[in-house]
Amino acid sequence: MDVSVCELKHPPPQLCPMPEGLSSQQVVRRLILSSIIQSESSYLESLKRILQEYQMPLLEPQNLTLNPKKVRQIFYRLQEIHQCHSMFQIALASRIAEWDHSERIGDLFVASFSKSMVLNVYSDYINNFTNAMALIKKACMSKPAFLDFLKKKQASSPDRITLYGLMVKPIQRFPQFILLLQDMLKNTPKAHTDRLPLQLALTELETLAEKLNEQKRLADQEAEIQQLAHSVGGRSFNKLLTLEQRQLIQCELLTEIVYGDKGQVLKSKQRKVFLLNDTLICANVNLKGPPDISSLVPVGPKYTMKWCVPLLQTQVVEVRQEGLQSRDNIITARRHSSTSGTSGKVFLGPPILYQELEELEHDLAVVEKVSQLVGTLHGTYQNLNTTVSKDWCLALQRLIRLKEEEIQNANKCRLRLSVPGKPDKSGRPVSISVVFNTPSPLSKISWVNSLHLAKIAQGQENTPGWECAEEDGKKKASFSFPLLTCKLHVFKTNTVKLAAALHSPSQSSLLGFCTTSTSLPQGYLWVAAGGGNFNHGQVEIFSLNRTTPRLVKTVPLRAPVLCLDYVKELCPSKEAREAEKVQTAAKIGNIICVGLQDGSIYVYSSVDTAVQCLLTLVNPDSCPVLCLKHSLSFLFAGLANGKVAVYHRKTGERLWDVDSCRLVPLGSEPVCSLLTLEDTVWASCANQVTVIQGSSLNTQSFKAHSDPGCSVSHMVRSGGGVWMAFTQGSTIHLFHTETLEPLQEVNISTRTAHLTPGKVCVSSLLICQGLLWVGTSQGIIITFPVPTLEGIPKITGKGMTSLNAHCGPVDFLVSTSSTLASDMLRRDSILNGSEEGASGGGGGKGDGVGDEGGQRLEQSGYPQDSEAPPQREEKPKCLLLQYRLHSTCQLPGKLLTAQPEQGSLRSSPDSLEHSPEDGSIYEVSEDPDVWVRGQPVEWKEGEARRNKVTSTAIFSGGRGYRRIGSCSGSGENTMLVWQLPLTLSQ
């Protein structure tokens, strides 16, 4: 097709003038529509510029600048992309003409971008993008005429945008559409006819963007590996990189730091570190390139390999100074680093900080002895008594805490690795310690977590761990799937049946920086069981503050446990007004409700491993409690007699009124499942689902299955949809949360060859981080990718089957997640606030440790690989040990001083004059800035508070464990634990 054919036949569509009498939402929707029109017109104009100003001149017969074949490779599929969006703009124009009558646009996006042609042309373009940039780079270096052509085109354009800037726009297009449609959906009322089409449009665009992002990631990964292989060379190394199973997990520019024996930085140089699925590679970087080219197209660096080691022989080395759990270990490491080093040796941390901490501890020991001696004085002296000496001790203790925090902050961006080196002369293996400075604490967390999970991915259970459709899984490394980290037996008695599990979140201040990065989501896992040959129940509580769950407590109950519910703490809108209530809630701890077979509901308070029963709720019929769910003001209990018991909670209180129980009858069959959606609760009874409205308890019912014998057993919600599973059959159904209409039906038995059709049903259901987990009665777990935004969670892929399964039904699937504390992502905490203010904002303090251990030098602009960085500024030797009292004049006894006594000049307690020993600043300090160091530091724009790092794990429970395809399997109640990579969100 000739390029001229792609030109727009019609001018960009325009909205009619805004009519009067529109609601505020209608006005906002029109404004968003205007943004969509302008954005699409600008995008089409950019595509037209590429085709008309670059491709067309280069393809002219008289232009011999570049081979026509290479020109077509560079601009591959751009013409088809322009065609797609030209057609979309024509359809958009007709929709805009009737906007004031219909106000519908969601269905237009679905019709335009759900076609396979759109995915194909964009996929081809993205897959070719890296190759196109490489061709442009090579042509710029080999053909000066082509370089001049690009320069002239950029100079003559009104916005001076480069060819690269234009060609990257198709990669950014769908994320822009998603943001605009999210805004449109927020301003569309629930009863609006465009509501469901907009949600479906978001689903289509998110699915398309995810597929394109994955293809871009794979293309970039391939380009990085090729660049490394091309730079390093060597047949054996190239063979190592080109193995089909080898995948690039992470790569980043890090700064390698070498310390001297006194803590000074001897060497600092940038390295590119590559983490492959089974290999860790460190390479020297040469970023130099022709300046004319680098301004027009990104120029990739050249590498020379420094070392390459097997991943399983690499260890993250972390001294336990962060949690300060074992000071003996710290002192041992500190003494070792200060006495056994030689020039050029790499230490586990900045040794000078440990030396200063040791000096402070020595001084504290001396002052404590002095304090004991002062207590033996017979005379009474104003400034030499036990009160003053105790203040000296407190002041030194605070100095020690400050120094410990400096050490902790210094390690937030220090990635220490122990890698295998060449054997010594006797043939014994030798380990080499390497220290890298990461760009941020977040980067270090990411590296530690990736190294940890990459090793787990090498385990037998994960090679392979999942089976998926060939077209979906042929390019995925095992790291891309949920990783089975461990399996453990629960409940010694095999006759009990696993009933439920939940996560009780809890932040542990004792965990170190790296421990938090690799451990399971912090908190405790409650696992409940009952039934069998016993008429009692039991709850086992597991600690998740390590890489493997550990049983810490067992709670016996008088009746079998059937369900659990974790009640989130109330979030008061006005903190000042609710401060007292929040403090009371904090003392109660986490609230966990336990539903029993005898009709009781035990309400427990859980603080770490301490468990206390606060309340017992009963229903009038003493009917078994099959499921529990809470809302802001109510606790809902699904009963075996077809009723829902509702307990009211008074405003501002965390517990429910025992006398407030109201019963909502739904039918004669058991209420098997409850689901909370905003101000409503969905309750299932037989094949019907009833929507119970908030405090009014008004109900609305609809049929979820045509067969009355198929009762709804499980419900999970994501975005604008609810997935349901049934007691019979292998299908799961998707319903819209607002219109209640069915949207999709999937038969899971047809998605894998390992399930027996007609003999399988769904026994558990879970949605977590874009995956719908389906546990089956045959012990096999299947996952399906689903959208995560406000759209409809439709299943589009064929799914993945876990090759690690239970021998019996999957009794429960539960997700656990915790957010890393925000202060762990900051470079500083109490040290940096005042120092930045004192310096007027001129230059940061690096990792928040001021000038300690050469830290400031590393963050400043001295040349890399420099052998003699500037010397560290000497600290003042004099410390002021200050009192908590306003003045020593208030202390009894005469003033102990070498000056002659002048009683008439002695200041009164209220005097503002300083007496000879009066220098009270209530703290201990080297400089006045420390006076405010104890105050909370204000969060600054763009700091880590905006980033939320989430750790997630999935637990499944059932009878036994087996590998699919293996005949052997155990019969004990078993939990399987899958861990997911850390996720970053705003």
ZIVENPE-V554237 format. One record per helix or strand of 3 or more residues. SS is the DSSP state (a for helix, b for strand). FROM is the first residue (numbers start at 1). LEN is the number of residues. If there is no record, write none. Layout:
ss->(SS | SS)
from->(FROM | FROM)
len->(LEN | LEN)
//
This chain:
ss->(a | a | a | a | a | a | a | a | a | a | a | a | b | b | b | a | b | a | a | a | a | b | b | a | a | b | a | a | b | b | a | b | b | b | b | a | b | b | b | b | b | b | b | b | b | b | b | b | b | b | b | a | b | b | b | b | b | a | a | a | a | a | a | a | b | b)
from->(3 | 24 | 68 | 78 | 99 | 106 | 116 | 144 | 163 | 169 | 194 | 235 | 248 | 265 | 279 | 291 | 302 | 311 | 327 | 351 | 386 | 414 | 431 | 441 | 460 | 466 | 470 | 478 | 483 | 497 | 513 | 523 | 537 | 550 | 561 | 579 | 590 | 600 | 610 | 625 | 634 | 643 | 662 | 671 | 680 | 688 | 698 | 712 | 721 | 731 | 742 | 748 | 762 | 771 | 781 | 800 | 810 | 822 | 832 | 852 | 888 | 903 | 928 | 944 | 948 | 973)
len->(4 | 36 | 7 | 20 | 4 | 8 | 27 | 13 | 5 | 18 | 39 | 7 | 12 | 12 | 8 | 4 | 9 | 3 | 13 | 24 | 25 | 7 | 7 | 16 | 3 | 3 | 4 | 3 | 7 | 9 | 6 | 8 | 7 | 8 | 7 | 10 | 7 | 8 | 9 | 6 | 6 | 7 | 4 | 7 | 6 | 6 | 6 | 8 | 6 | 6 | 6 | 3 | 7 | 6 | 5 | 3 | 10 | 4 | 7 | 8 | 3 | 3 | 5 | 3 | 12 | 13)
//
